């Protein structure tokens, strides 16, 4: 298929682009590379050195023999988006091109505005472009399990059957997002659902859990193909942060009592899930939702696993409970359905299958690149303030 990967230079987008290209699809990466600019804003960078997008694509062409297109532009620019869809006529669009960090959206008002404007308006432009130029195109949109929040009932895959005053209906599962970022994803989901209903487009909303790992069979082929490894507390996931803290002898900082539970998956499963969704498209007018994760862990469970993995490598690690900068429930119920991707053929990788050892090895290998100043939380969700190291906010949109 002709596939546009929006945000194809990012943590999930880059390995997905390689994976789809390796599977024989005609891939075009679309990106404005703003994530690289945010590194400078946060005074942080990927633990693994990453090549420029130009060098990445050149390396892939050399090692694979596959062509891969690149379009540099912003989804907020309607002229760019409309021209992109009209020229390429994609059969599938994989949409990763959004500000993806909840803590980033909670820094202050400007970052919250930037996140919602960038994510919601960019997604709306994509929807209008599909309807106008490629109405049969399948949109595969990355959502988040964080849309659901922490309800005291089982989380279904997108929809729930309810009975109220003697009548029954199947409705979107209630949303209880926990940050301005998660709220933007909720708005996206409703906008996509509405577009499917009124225009008859086809869409798959992937509510993804927390992703870990950097290596896929494609990224291993050349050092220039390496993926990001974020570890600071704004973009770095808890597992990456724990591995880096263990590598430098810093206590593993558990927020609160560590009982917060979420769904997790390996980056290799992320790219496979995208492939399965692309190759098994939704029907015209169908809005379907897949919960994309393979295992559930609490924060404390992850800390204990990292301590064990570090010990195998001769590194002594310990955890330390600190005040939680976030606003979230403890000791909560969490049981989420995730069968639809398994039914399509997903064969999961599990954290206990050696992946954690690999993450620890990466943290140790690049230990000289670790910045100790960024491993502690800097954003207080209750006050909307951050430490001084976050020294620049994105430009505020002049119009909507």
ABEGO torsion letter per residue (X at the ends): XBBBBBGAABAAAAAAAAAAAAAGBBBBBBBAGAAAAAAAAAGBBBABBBBBAAAAAAAAAAAAGBBBBBBBEBAABAAAAAAAAAAAGBABBBBABBBABAAAAAABAAAAAAAAAAAAAAAAAAAAAAAAABAABBBBBBBBAAAAEBBABBBBBGBBBBBBGGBBBBBBBBBBBABAAAAAAAAAAAAAAAAAAAAGBBBBBBBBBBBBEABBAAAAABAAABBBBBABAAABBAAAAAAAAAAAGBBBBBBEAGABBBBBBBAAAAAAAAAAAAABBBBBGBBBBBBBBABBBBAAAAAAAAAAAAAAAGBBBBBBBBBBABBBBBGBBBBBBBAAAAAAGBBBBBAAAGAAAAAAAAAAAAAAABBAAAABBABBAAAGBBBAABABBBBBBABX
